[in-house]
Amino acid sequence: MPERDWMAAQFEEHRPRLRAVAHRMLGSLGEADDALQDAWLRIDRADTSGVENPGGWLTTVVARVCLNLLRAREGRREEELAADRIPAAAARAVDPEEEALLADSVGLALLIVLDTLAPAERLAFVLHDMFQVPFDEIATMIDKTPATTRQLASRARRRVKGAPAPTGDASRRHRVVHAYLAATRGGDFDALLALLHPDVVLHADRAVVPTPEPVLVRGARPVAEGAMASLGRARSAALVLVDGEAGMAMLEEGRLRVLLRFAFDGDLIREIDVVAEPERLRKVQVAVAEG
């Protein structure tokens, strides 16, 4: 078999794993497919006569493409968020149901937290912890020593792990936020209303809508009506820890776009802070919520 045909066959054989790697690296199915297309163009031009482990070699090529995309994303993240622009990837014909199923199989909260990691940390964690790639192989991709690469993965692991399941008051707040997310996703207005204090106040910064000035909404019914209006965003939301407390985060096209913080009066939500401004998002510690 000609070398090019052999490598094309290997690429197709390993495509499911390569797509999974790209999806976990980028958080978006559309961008993952673009990364595979870019990787194939590079592979097709490369001399593959000396490749002895095609699966490992292909994984390396795809990972490097994803790393470049993540680094480019870091540079334009603030510009996209500040202008409230929909990324070009949003225009791709991606099956929303497939995207949702794949995100759910990985864990939407995990993808949200992964987006808060530096590109090299994300690469080290994803390849080692999720795909068992040795540290010495990962190290060559990011021009680091294996020891430094191990440290990057360990640092990412601590962020991803979050905290033990909450107890006491924290556990009750955790359940209330979970119920808030379920009611918002399900469009259950009455259930949502029952979770809100009558005098609840919602603050949303200028990047959420966007608007020239921050948004302030008072009262259970207006706040619940606003939550119902954001049903589409709620479908891409997950329960996470926000600075150690139960909160919500929303992922769009593989990127963390919105965070919700909550304050309580007993078992009722008394205040909601909706964060979307890039500078504020960067200052918040997000972790996977267990339990």
Backbone as CSV, one residue per row, in Angstrom:
resi,resn,N_x,N_y,N_z,CA_x,CA_y,CA_z,C_x,C_y,C_z
1,MET,0.852,-1.190,0.000,0.000,0.000,0.000,0.894,1.250,0.000
2,PRO,0.609,2.225,-0.861,1.393,3.466,-0.852,1.377,4.118,0.529
3,GLU,2.468,4.818,0.847,2.613,5.423,2.179,1.454,6.352,2.516
4,ARG,1.044,7.173,1.539,-0.035,8.128,1.803,-1.338,7.403,2.119
5,ASP,-1.637,6.350,1.368,-2.871,5.603,1.609,-2.831,4.899,2.962
6,TRP,-1.636,4.402,3.321,-1.494,3.725,4.613,-1.758,4.698,5.757
7,MET,-1.202,5.911,5.651,-1.405,6.882,6.727,-2.848,7.360,6.763
8,ALA,-3.482,7.497,5.604,-4.892,7.885,5.578,-5.747,6.833,6.279
9,ALA,-5.423,5.564,6.060,-6.158,4.482,6.719,-5.932,4.528,8.234
10,GLN,-4.683,4.820,8.637,-4.382,4.925,10.058,-5.140,6.095,10.695
11,PHE,-5.223,7.188,9.968,-5.926,8.373,10.481,-7.398,8.047,10.715
12,GLU,-8.014,7.352,9.760,-9.426,6.995,9.907,-9.622,5.999,11.039
13,GLU,-8.692,5.068,11.179,-8.793,4.075,12.255,-8.732,4.745,13.628
14,HIS,-7.881,5.741,13.753,-7.689,6.410,15.037,-8.554,7.655,15.202
15,ARG,-9.398,7.965,14.220,-10.176,9.200,14.261,-10.997,9.360,15.545
16,PRO,-11.703,8.320,16.030,-12.494,8.534,17.260,-11.641,9.011,18.440
17,ARG,-10.459,8.406,18.628,-9.587,8.837,19.721,-9.057,10.252,19.464
18,LEU,-8.677,10.533,18.228,-8.145,11.854,17.896,-9.201,12.931,18.101
19,ARG,-10.431,12.625,17.746,-11.517,13.591,17.933,-11.788,13.810,19.418
20,ALA,-11.706,12.724,20.191,-11.905,12.847,21.631,-10.813,13.714,22.257
21,VAL,-9.561,13.510,21.836,-8.467,14.340,22.327,-8.735,15.809,22.001
22,ALA,-9.098,16.085,20.754,-9.322,17.469,20.322,-10.505,18.092,21.053
23,HIS,-11.551,17.311,21.287,-12.719,17.861,21.971,-12.397,18.228,23.414
24,ARG,-11.638,17.389,24.096,-11.271,17.691,25.473,-10.279,18.846,25.544
25,MET,-9.459,18.978,24.522,-8.507,20.091,24.481,-9.202,21.415,24.194
26,LEU,-10.209,21.401,23.317,-10.812,22.643,22.838,-12.204,22.906,23.397
27,GLY,-12.880,21.851,23.887,-14.190,22.027,24.495,-15.327,22.200,23.526
28,SER,-15.045,22.225,22.235,-16.058,22.466,21.210,-15.918,21.420,20.110
29,LEU,-17.035,20.804,19.758,-17.013,19.781,18.722,-16.649,20.371,17.368
30,GLY,-17.169,21.567,17.079,-16.848,22.207,15.800,-15.366,22.505,15.680
31,GLU,-14.765,23.043,16.749,-13.337,23.329,16.709,-12.520,22.053,16.694
32,ALA,-13.018,21.002,17.347,-12.311,19.715,17.321,-12.246,19.177,15.897
33,ASP,-13.349,19.259,15.169,-13.355,18.788,13.784,-12.442,19.635,12.905
34,ASP,-12.418,20.942,13.160,-11.499,21.808,12.413,-10.047,21.445,12.706
35,ALA,-9.762,21.127,13.972,-8.398,20.754,14.351,-7.973,19.467,13.648
36,LEU,-8.902,18.518,13.537,-8.566,17.272,12.837,-8.305,17.528,11.358
37,GLN,-9.076,18.420,10.761,-8.854,18.750,9.351,-7.497,19.412,9.166
38,ASP,-7.155,20.336,10.044,-5.853,20.996,9.986,-4.735,19.981,10.197
39,ALA,-4.932,19.078,11.164,-3.919,18.055,11.433,-3.707,17.170,10.213
40,TRP,-4.791,16.785,9.544,-4.642,15.922,8.375,-3.858,16.620,7.257
41,LEU,-4.089,17.918,7.060,-3.337,18.651,6.042,-1.840,18.615,6.353
42,ARG,-1.494,18.709,7.626,-0.084,18.633,8.018,0.455,17.218,7.822
43,ILE,-0.349,16.252,8.210,0.065,14.849,8.091,0.268,14.473,6.629
44,ASP,-0.626,14.961,5.779,-0.573,14.624,4.364,0.688,15.159,3.687
45,ARG,1.254,16.238,4.254,2.462,16.825,3.675,3.742,16.298,4.319
46,ALA,3.593,15.531,5.404,4.750,15.097,6.179,5.358,13.810,5.614
47,ASP,6.623,13.607,5.915,7.298,12.347,5.600,7.011,11.376,6.741
48,THR,6.206,10.371,6.476,5.782,9.435,7.527,6.461,8.080,7.394
49,SER,7.496,8.013,6.584,8.155,6.725,6.344,8.782,6.149,7.615
50,GLY,9.163,7.019,8.569,9.813,6.525,9.782,8.870,6.364,10.958
51,VAL,7.569,6.532,10.744,6.603,6.430,11.836,6.388,4.972,12.204
52,GLU,6.719,4.619,13.442,6.553,3.244,13.900,5.309,3.052,14.764
53,ASN,4.878,4.136,15.392,3.675,4.079,16.239,2.685,5.111,15.714
54,PRO,1.903,4.755,14.696,1.032,5.760,14.066,0.018,6.384,15.026
55,GLY,-0.537,5.590,15.955,-1.507,6.144,16.891,-0.896,7.230,17.755
56,GLY,0.282,6.966,18.293,0.958,7.962,19.127,1.391,9.171,18.335
57,TRP,1.885,8.933,17.118,2.342,10.050,16.285,1.176,10.946,15.891
58,LEU,0.060,10.339,15.509,-1.119,11.119,15.133,-1.654,11.923,16.325
59,THR,-1.641,11.310,17.498,-2.080,12.017,18.698,-1.203,13.241,18.950
60,THR,0.102,13.088,18.733,1.025,14.206,18.921,0.722,15.342,17.958
61,VAL,0.468,15.014,16.693,0.170,16.048,15.697,-1.109,16.789,16.064
62,VAL,-2.170,16.037,16.415,-3.444,16.660,16.778,-3.282,17.511,18.032
63,ALA,-2.546,17.009,19.005,-2.346,17.760,20.246,-1.620,19.073,19.986
64,ARG,-0.629,19.050,19.118,0.099,20.284,18.813,-0.780,21.286,18.093
65,VAL,-1.627,20.815,17.193,-2.572,21.716,16.524,-3.498,22.352,17.561
66,CYS,-4.012,21.540,18.492,-4.910,22.059,19.528,-4.196,23.048,20.436
67,LEU,-2.942,22.759,20.756,-2.170,23.677,21.602,-2.013,25.031,20.928
68,ASN,-1.753,25.030,19.634,-1.644,26.291,18.896,-2.967,27.052,18.910
69,LEU,-4.069,26.318,18.760,-5.384,26.955,18.783,-5.688,27.548,20.152
70,LEU,-5.321,26.825,21.210,-5.551,27.335,22.555,-4.735,28.595,22.809
71,ARG,-3.498,28.605,22.361,-2.659,29.788,22.553,-3.203,30.978,21.777
72,ALA,-3.708,30.722,20.573,-4.319,31.807,19.795,-5.597,32.289,20.471
73,ARG,-6.336,31.358,21.060,-7.569,31.711,21.760,-7.278,32.628,22.937
74,GLU,-6.208,32.367,23.672,-5.834,33.210,24.801,-5.659,34.657,24.359
75,GLY,-5.079,34.844,23.170,-4.818,36.185,22.681,-6.060,36.942,22.281
76,ARG,-7.091,36.232,21.847,-8.280,36.948,21.378,-9.474,36.812,22.314
77,ARG,-9.298,36.129,23.454,-10.415,35.899,24.372,-11.080,37.195,24.823
78,GLU,-10.269,38.151,25.264,-10.839,39.395,25.784,-11.544,40.167,24.692
79,GLU,-10.971,40.179,23.497,-11.588,40.916,22.396,-12.949,40.341,22.064
80,GLU,-13.054,39.016,22.013,-14.331,38.385,21.683,-15.373,38.666,22.753
81,LEU,-14.989,38.518,24.022,-15.952,38.705,25.088,-16.382,40.152,25.207
82,ALA,-15.419,41.063,25.105,-15.752,42.477,25.268,-16.684,42.953,24.172
83,ALA,-16.502,42.431,22.967,-17.342,42.849,21.845,-18.600,42.013,21.735
84,ASP,-18.720,40.991,22.620,-19.853,40.073,22.576,-20.028,39.480,21.188
85,ARG,-18.901,39.168,20.539,-18.965,38.579,19.215,-19.156,37.080,19.337
86,ILE,-19.942,36.524,18.420,-20.054,35.064,18.345,-18.842,34.562,17.590
87,PRO,-18.072,33.637,18.163,-16.902,33.127,17.451,-17.284,32.543,16.103
88,ALA,-16.341,32.567,15.180,-16.608,32.033,13.842,-17.054,30.585,13.906
89,ALA,-16.567,29.855,14.914,-16.926,28.445,15.024,-18.423,28.249,15.211
90,ALA,-19.112,29.282,15.763,-20.533,29.128,16.038,-21.341,28.988,14.756
91,ALA,-20.802,29.416,13.643,-21.530,29.350,12.386,-21.422,27.975,11.726
92,ARG,-20.588,27.082,12.279,-20.403,25.776,11.662,-21.642,24.913,11.858
93,ALA,-21.829,23.986,10.952,-22.968,23.087,11.044,-22.625,21.938,11.996
94,VAL,-22.784,22.181,13.289,-22.528,21.166,14.300,-23.868,20.744,14.891
95,ASP,-24.083,19.441,14.990,-25.324,18.916,15.537,-25.398,19.257,17.030
96,PRO,-26.326,20.131,17.451,-26.388,20.510,18.876,-26.613,19.315,19.786
97,GLU,-27.406,18.339,19.316,-27.678,17.164,20.148,-26.410,16.344,20.348
98,GLU,-25.627,16.184,19.274,-24.372,15.448,19.395,-23.414,16.189,20.314
99,GLU,-23.346,17.503,20.167,-22.476,18.317,21.023,-22.863,18.149,22.485
100,ALA,-24.175,18.194,22.766,-24.646,18.072,24.142,-24.340,16.696,24.713
101,LEU,-24.558,15.656,23.912,-24.284,14.298,24.376,-22.807,14.090,24.656
102,LEU,-21.966,14.614,23.775,-20.529,14.458,23.960,-20.052,15.242,25.174
103,ALA,-20.569,16.462,25.335,-20.194,17.263,26.506,-20.641,16.566,27.782
104,ASP,-21.826,15.973,27.762,-22.333,15.293,28.945,-21.495,14.067,29.273
105,SER,-21.033,13.354,28.236,-20.228,12.158,28.469,-18.881,12.517,29.077
106,VAL,-18.341,13.676,28.745,-17.077,14.133,29.313,-17.323,14.753,30.680
107,GLY,-18.421,15.462,30.804,-18.704,16.244,31.997,-18.589,17.712,31.651
108,LEU,-19.736,18.383,31.529,-19.723,19.788,31.132,-18.937,20.628,32.129
109,ALA,-19.090,20.324,33.422,-18.338,21.077,34.431,-16.839,20.916,34.222
110,LEU,-16.404,19.708,33.845,-14.981,19.482,33.592,-14.508,20.330,32.424
111,LEU,-15.278,20.389,31.342,-14.891,21.207,30.197,-14.816,22.682,30.582
112,ILE,-15.721,23.122,31.441,-15.707,24.517,31.891,-14.426,24.810,32.662
113,VAL,-14.071,23.918,33.586,-12.859,24.128,34.380,-11.617,24.035,33.503
114,LEU,-11.608,23.112,32.548,-10.460,22.997,31.648,-10.209,24.308,30.907
115,ASP,-11.276,25.045,30.602,-11.100,26.302,29.870,-10.428,27.373,30.713
116,THR,-10.383,27.181,32.032,-9.716,28.167,32.881,-8.222,27.869,33.035
117,LEU,-7.756,26.731,32.513,-6.348,26.363,32.632,-5.518,27.024,31.537
118,ALA,-4.248,27.235,31.823,-3.319,27.689,30.786,-3.170,26.579,29.752
119,PRO,-2.886,26.933,28.478,-2.806,25.903,27.426,-1.896,24.727,27.769
120,ALA,-0.703,24.988,28.294,0.230,23.890,28.599,-0.303,23.015,29.724
121,GLU,-0.957,23.612,30.719,-1.561,22.829,31.801,-2.665,21.929,31.255
122,ARG,-3.471,22.491,30.385,-4.579,21.716,29.825,-4.053,20.549,29.003
123,LEU,-3.041,20.800,28.201,-2.458,19.737,27.385,-1.901,18.626,28.263
124,ALA,-1.131,18.999,29.287,-0.517,17.992,30.156,-1.577,17.169,30.867
125,PHE,-2.613,17.821,31.386,-3.653,17.100,32.108,-4.468,16.198,31.180
126,VAL,-4.926,16.750,30.074,-5.771,15.976,29.165,-5.024,14.764,28.626
127,LEU,-3.815,14.972,28.114,-3.100,13.858,27.502,-2.686,12.809,28.527
128,HIS,-2.206,13.246,29.686,-1.747,12.261,30.668,-2.898,11.627,31.443
129,ASP,-3.754,12.449,32.035,-4.780,11.909,32.923,-5.947,11.277,32.179
130,MET,-6.240,11.758,30.979,-7.404,11.246,30.262,-7.043,10.282,29.139
131,PHE,-5.800,10.358,28.637,-5.417,9.497,27.516,-4.105,8.743,27.757
132,GLN,-3.594,8.807,28.990,-2.449,8.006,29.409,-1.212,8.191,28.536
133,VAL,-1.006,9.388,28.013,0.210,9.682,27.255,1.334,9.953,28.260
134,PRO,2.501,9.317,28.118,3.594,9.514,29.073,4.069,10.967,29.105
135,PHE,4.575,11.389,30.280,5.021,12.762,30.442,6.189,13.109,29.525
136,ASP,7.065,12.152,29.261,8.206,12.477,28.411,7.776,12.791,26.984
137,GLU,6.684,12.172,26.520,6.170,12.486,25.186,5.476,13.846,25.179
138,ILE,4.738,14.135,26.248,4.053,15.421,26.331,5.071,16.551,26.423
139,ALA,6.158,16.312,27.147,7.169,17.348,27.370,7.728,17.891,26.059
140,THR,7.904,17.013,25.068,8.467,17.467,23.793,7.497,18.382,23.051
141,MET,6.193,18.239,23.317,5.195,19.069,22.629,5.198,20.503,23.147
142,ILE,5.567,20.688,24.410,5.482,22.017,25.013,6.866,22.568,25.373
143,ASP,7.903,21.871,24.907,9.289,22.318,25.140,9.592,22.476,26.626
144,LYS,9.151,21.497,27.407,9.422,21.478,28.842,10.104,20.163,29.197
145,THR,10.671,20.090,30.400,11.212,18.831,30.883,10.058,17.946,31.357
146,PRO,10.243,16.628,31.405,9.190,15.756,31.945,8.791,16.129,33.369
147,ALA,9.761,16.560,34.192,9.439,16.945,35.571,8.530,18.170,35.600
148,THR,8.825,19.159,34.764,7.987,20.360,34.704,6.603,20.014,34.165
149,THR,6.555,19.131,33.176,5.278,18.707,32.605,4.431,17.994,33.650
150,ARG,5.067,17.176,34.477,4.359,16.503,35.566,3.768,17.530,36.539
151,GLN,4.527,18.585,36.821,4.039,19.638,37.716,2.846,20.373,37.120
152,LEU,2.897,20.618,35.803,1.772,21.275,35.143,0.506,20.437,35.267
153,ALA,0.633,19.126,35.032,-0.527,18.237,35.140,-1.039,18.188,36.572
154,SER,-0.115,18.183,37.542,-0.517,18.135,38.948,-1.268,19.401,39.339
155,ARG,-0.786,20.546,38.871,-1.451,21.820,39.165,-2.848,21.840,38.545
156,ALA,-2.957,21.356,37.322,-4.266,21.291,36.669,-5.186,20.332,37.406
157,ARG,-4.642,19.218,37.868,-5.441,18.210,38.572,-6.055,18.794,39.846
158,ARG,-5.291,19.610,40.555,-5.821,20.227,41.769,-6.980,21.161,41.447
159,ARG,-6.868,21.870,40.325,-7.959,22.761,39.913,-9.199,21.963,39.526
160,VAL,-8.978,20.882,38.808,-10.093,20.082,38.318,-10.782,19.334,39.455
161,LYS,-9.989,18.858,40.402,-10.534,18.018,41.463,-11.546,18.760,42.308
162,GLY,-11.309,20.045,42.552,-12.257,20.820,43.336,-12.133,20.520,44.811
163,ALA,-13.247,20.234,45.447,-13.269,20.016,46.894,-14.166,18.832,47.210
164,PRO,-14.041,18.262,48.416,-14.933,17.161,48.800,-16.390,17.602,48.779
165,ALA,-17.286,16.635,48.751,-18.715,16.937,48.761,-19.054,17.807,49.961
166,PRO,-19.857,18.849,49.769,-20.155,19.783,50.858,-21.019,19.140,51.938
167,THR,-20.960,19.678,53.141,-21.776,19.213,54.249,-22.435,20.425,54.905
168,GLY,-23.436,20.171,55.752,-24.077,21.241,56.507,-24.711,22.298,55.622
169,ASP,-24.499,23.576,55.970,-25.084,24.690,55.229,-24.607,24.691,53.775
170,ALA,-23.332,24.357,53.577,-22.802,24.335,52.213,-23.524,23.298,51.365
171,SER,-23.867,22.165,51.978,-24.591,21.122,51.251,-25.986,21.607,50.849
172,ARG,-26.656,22.325,51.753,-27.984,22.850,51.422,-27.901,23.860,50.276
173,ARG,-26.899,24.737,50.341,-26.737,25.722,49.268,-26.438,25.027,47.939
174,HIS,-25.640,23.979,48.010,-25.317,23.190,46.826,-26.604,22.642,46.193
175,ARG,-27.491,22.114,47.040,-28.743,21.542,46.520,-29.640,22.629,45.934
176,VAL,-29.650,23.813,46.546,-30.481,24.904,46.034,-29.995,25.338,44.653
177,VAL,-28.674,25.477,44.485,-28.137,25.874,43.177,-28.414,24.792,42.145
178,HIS,-28.297,23.532,42.553,-28.617,22.431,41.636,-30.079,22.518,41.203
179,ALA,-30.969,22.795,42.154,-32.396,22.922,41.826,-32.647,24.122,40.924
180,TYR,-31.915,25.222,41.165,-32.031,26.423,40.309,-31.648,26.073,38.869
181,LEU,-30.558,25.345,38.700,-30.126,24.965,37.357,-31.153,24.049,36.699
182,ALA,-31.664,23.067,37.458,-32.649,22.133,36.908,-33.929,22.857,36.498
183,ALA,-34.387,23.789,37.324,-35.613,24.529,37.010,-35.416,25.419,35.798
184,THR,-34.251,26.051,35.696,-33.986,26.934,34.558,-33.878,26.124,33.278
185,ARG,-33.138,25.012,33.321,-33.032,24.155,32.130,-34.378,23.608,31.696
186,GLY,-35.206,23.240,32.682,-36.489,22.628,32.368,-37.597,23.628,32.087
187,GLY,-37.315,24.919,32.235,-38.333,25.935,32.005,-39.452,25.891,33.027
188,ASP,-39.149,25.433,34.252,-40.156,25.302,35.301,-40.187,26.602,36.122
189,PHE,-41.036,27.519,35.715,-41.092,28.845,36.329,-41.462,28.777,37.803
190,ASP,-42.477,27.969,38.144,-42.936,27.899,39.528,-41.860,27.323,40.438
191,ALA,-41.148,26.296,39.966,-40.079,25.701,40.772,-38.968,26.719,40.997
192,LEU,-38.662,27.499,39.973,-37.624,28.515,40.100,-38.059,29.602,41.085
193,LEU,-39.293,30.015,40.969,-39.823,31.063,41.850,-39.732,30.640,43.312
194,ALA,-39.972,29.360,43.576,-39.960,28.855,44.948,-38.556,28.882,45.567
195,LEU,-37.519,28.991,44.745,-36.146,29.006,45.240,-35.656,30.420,45.552
196,LEU,-36.404,31.430,45.123,-35.952,32.813,45.231,-36.595,33.535,46.412
197,HIS,-35.796,34.300,47.118,-36.316,35.174,48.162,-37.204,36.239,47.501
198,PRO,-38.298,36.640,48.139,-39.181,37.654,47.517,-38.438,38.926,47.123
199,ASP,-37.395,39.278,47.880,-36.651,40.510,47.593,-35.298,40.223,46.944
200,VAL,-35.210,39.126,46.232,-33.950,38.760,45.577,-33.487,39.884,44.642
201,VAL,-32.167,40.056,44.573,-31.572,41.063,43.692,-30.589,40.369,42.758
202,LEU,-30.690,40.663,41.471,-29.752,40.133,40.488,-28.915,41.276,39.926
203,HIS,-27.591,41.123,39.985,-26.650,42.061,39.368,-26.025,41.355,38.165
204,ALA,-25.995,41.993,37.013,-25.331,41.446,35.829,-24.417,42.511,35.249
205,ASP,-23.159,42.150,35.001,-22.238,43.161,34.478,-22.537,43.460,33.009
206,ARG,-21.851,44.429,32.467,-22.175,44.958,31.140,-21.960,43.958,30.013
207,ALA,-21.127,42.945,30.245,-20.824,41.990,29.177,-21.849,40.872,29.067
208,VAL,-22.764,40.768,30.021,-23.717,39.656,30.007,-24.689,39.784,28.855
209,VAL,-25.231,40.989,28.612,-26.293,41.138,27.598,-25.795,41.369,26.176
210,PRO,-24.895,42.313,25.829,-24.278,43.356,26.651,-25.131,44.621,26.697
211,THR,-24.816,45.490,27.677,-25.520,46.758,27.835,-24.497,47.843,28.184
212,PRO,-24.848,49.118,27.954,-23.913,50.200,28.309,-23.622,50.243,29.806
213,GLU,-24.594,49.853,30.633,-24.432,49.883,32.079,-24.791,48.517,32.664
214,PRO,-24.277,48.198,33.859,-24.670,46.950,34.522,-26.184,46.873,34.710
215,VAL,-26.693,45.646,34.768,-28.130,45.421,34.922,-28.440,45.100,36.373
216,LEU,-29.513,45.681,36.884,-29.977,45.412,38.250,-31.453,45.041,38.172
217,VAL,-31.797,43.858,38.679,-33.189,43.386,38.670,-33.567,43.028,40.104
218,ARG,-34.729,43.496,40.553,-35.184,43.240,41.917,-36.510,42.492,41.893
219,GLY,-36.672,41.571,42.830,-37.939,40.867,42.987,-37.910,39.479,42.367
220,ALA,-38.581,38.531,43.033,-38.529,37.137,42.619,-39.092,36.921,41.217
221,ARG,-40.229,37.516,40.931,-40.842,37.268,39.624,-40.019,37.851,38.468
222,PRO,-39.567,39.100,38.528,-38.726,39.606,37.435,-37.430,38.805,37.258
223,VAL,-36.818,38.385,38.374,-35.587,37.606,38.264,-35.872,36.246,37.625
224,ALA,-36.967,35.607,38.033,-37.328,34.312,37.452,-37.652,34.453,35.968
225,GLU,-38.328,35.528,35.594,-38.646,35.757,34.177,-37.367,35.936,33.359
226,GLY,-36.385,36.636,33.928,-35.108,36.799,33.242,-34.382,35.483,33.073
227,ALA,-34.454,34.636,34.105,-33.811,33.321,34.012,-34.468,32.473,32.926
228,MET,-35.781,32.540,32.838,-36.483,31.786,31.801,-36.077,32.267,30.403
229,ALA,-35.785,33.562,30.287,-35.385,34.111,28.984,-34.006,33.619,28.567
230,SER,-33.208,33.138,29.529,-31.867,32.644,29.207,-31.823,31.126,29.166
231,LEU,-32.941,30.516,28.794,-33.045,29.058,28.763,-31.972,28.430,27.873
232,GLY,-31.696,29.055,26.724,-30.692,28.507,25.820,-29.324,28.426,26.467
233,ARG,-28.942,29.469,27.202,-27.655,29.450,27.893,-27.629,28.402,28.995
234,ALA,-28.769,28.206,29.660,-28.810,27.258,30.772,-28.508,25.839,30.310
235,ARG,-28.822,25.533,29.069,-28.548,24.179,28.560,-27.052,23.907,28.468
236,SER,-26.237,24.963,28.405,-24.787,24.784,28.365,-24.153,25.149,29.703
237,ALA,-24.963,25.099,30.770,-24.484,25.459,32.101,-24.281,24.221,32.950
238,ALA,-23.427,24.361,33.967,-23.168,23.262,34.894,-22.912,23.828,36.280
239,LEU,-23.164,23.005,37.273,-22.864,23.360,38.650,-21.362,23.246,38.866
240,VAL,-20.749,24.307,39.379,-19.309,24.327,39.644,-19.069,25.006,40.985
241,LEU,-17.833,24.940,41.435,-17.422,25.723,42.594,-16.838,27.040,42.093
242,VAL,-17.351,28.143,42.607,-16.858,29.474,42.263,-16.222,30.054,43.516
243,ASP,-14.897,30.130,43.506,-14.164,30.540,44.705,-14.578,29.706,45.916
244,GLY,-14.767,28.407,45.675,-15.063,27.472,46.754,-16.522,27.346,47.123
245,GLU,-17.399,28.147,46.523,-18.825,28.111,46.835,-19.608,27.608,45.626
246,ALA,-20.771,27.008,45.894,-21.603,26.494,44.811,-22.040,27.618,43.897
247,GLY,-21.825,27.430,42.598,-22.228,28.417,41.611,-22.529,27.731,40.301
248,MET,-22.740,28.523,39.273,-23.011,27.987,37.940,-22.073,28.634,36.943
249,ALA,-21.767,27.895,35.892,-20.961,28.443,34.812,-21.531,27.968,33.494
250,MET,-21.349,28.785,32.449,-21.896,28.480,31.134,-20.782,28.472,30.108
251,LEU,-20.798,27.446,29.291,-19.789,27.253,28.254,-20.432,27.502,26.898
252,GLU,-19.765,28.282,26.055,-20.229,28.507,24.680,-19.048,28.327,23.745
253,GLU,-19.200,27.444,22.767,-18.127,27.153,21.815,-16.809,26.834,22.521
254,GLY,-16.917,26.049,23.575,-15.731,25.592,24.274,-15.128,26.601,25.214
255,ARG,-15.776,27.728,25.441,-15.197,28.788,26.261,-16.119,29.178,27.408
256,LEU,-15.525,29.408,28.540,-16.274,29.898,29.690,-16.749,31.314,29.377
257,ARG,-18.073,31.508,29.399,-18.631,32.804,29.034,-19.287,33.529,30.204
258,VAL,-19.963,32.777,31.078,-20.740,33.413,32.140,-20.615,32.598,33.426
259,LEU,-20.475,33.298,34.550,-20.493,32.684,35.876,-21.626,33.286,36.696
260,LEU,-22.250,32.468,37.517,-23.269,32.947,38.448,-22.820,32.632,39.866
261,ARG,-22.760,33.684,40.700,-22.516,33.527,42.132,-23.849,33.736,42.864
262,PHE,-23.987,33.072,44.005,-25.239,33.163,44.756,-24.972,33.532,46.213
263,ALA,-25.875,34.334,46.787,-25.899,34.590,48.225,-27.275,34.159,48.730
264,PHE,-27.336,33.705,49.982,-28.546,33.052,50.474,-29.091,33.720,51.741
265,ASP,-30.372,33.540,51.923,-31.052,33.843,53.170,-31.764,32.553,53.567
266,GLY,-31.145,31.796,54.465,-31.662,30.456,54.752,-31.490,29.568,53.533
267,ASP,-32.582,28.969,53.090,-32.542,28.107,51.912,-33.035,28.820,50.655
268,LEU,-33.177,30.128,50.711,-33.638,30.890,49.559,-32.494,31.736,48.997
269,ILE,-32.504,31.886,47.698,-31.484,32.701,47.032,-31.841,34.170,47.214
270,ARG,-30.914,34.908,47.839,-31.182,36.318,48.127,-30.516,37.252,47.111
271,GLU,-29.401,36.785,46.506,-28.671,37.634,45.576,-27.992,36.768,44.524
272,ILE,-27.979,37.249,43.291,-27.308,36.562,42.181,-26.397,37.566,41.494
273,ASP,-25.151,37.192,41.345,-24.178,38.037,40.650,-23.784,37.324,39.367
274,VAL,-24.096,37.930,38.229,-23.817,37.317,36.932,-22.568,37.978,36.342
275,VAL,-21.546,37.176,36.105,-20.231,37.680,35.706,-19.912,37.248,34.286
276,ALA,-19.581,38.200,33.420,-19.163,37.872,32.057,-17.995,38.721,31.583
277,GLU,-17.671,39.783,32.301,-16.560,40.629,31.876,-15.244,39.856,31.982
278,PRO,-14.406,39.906,30.955,-13.173,39.104,30.928,-12.298,39.294,32.152
279,GLU,-12.142,40.533,32.592,-11.269,40.799,33.734,-11.801,40.140,35.000
280,ARG,-13.104,40.170,35.176,-13.708,39.539,36.352,-13.627,38.022,36.263
281,LEU,-13.844,37.461,35.074,-13.764,36.006,34.913,-12.363,35.500,35.239
282,ARG,-11.349,36.266,34.855,-9.970,35.827,35.091,-9.620,35.766,36.570
283,LYS,-10.304,36.548,37.388,-9.981,36.615,38.813,-10.678,35.537,39.637
284,VAL,-11.590,34.802,39.026,-12.387,33.819,39.757,-11.754,32.429,39.633
285,GLN,-11.726,31.698,40.751,-11.256,30.320,40.750,-12.464,29.404,40.549
286,VAL,-12.403,28.580,39.489,-13.505,27.672,39.169,-13.011,26.242,39.292
287,ALA,-13.795,25.396,39.927,-13.428,23.990,40.079,-14.666,23.129,39.920
288,VAL,-14.447,21.851,39.653,-15.560,20.904,39.540,-16.178,20.707,40.907
289,ALA,-17.508,20.761,40.968,-18.222,20.541,42.222,-18.564,19.065,42.340
290,GLU,-18.117,18.437,43.396,-18.394,17.026,43.618,-19.602,16.878,44.510
291,GLY,-20.248,15.711,44.370,-21.358,15.404,45.246,-22.659,16.014,44.799
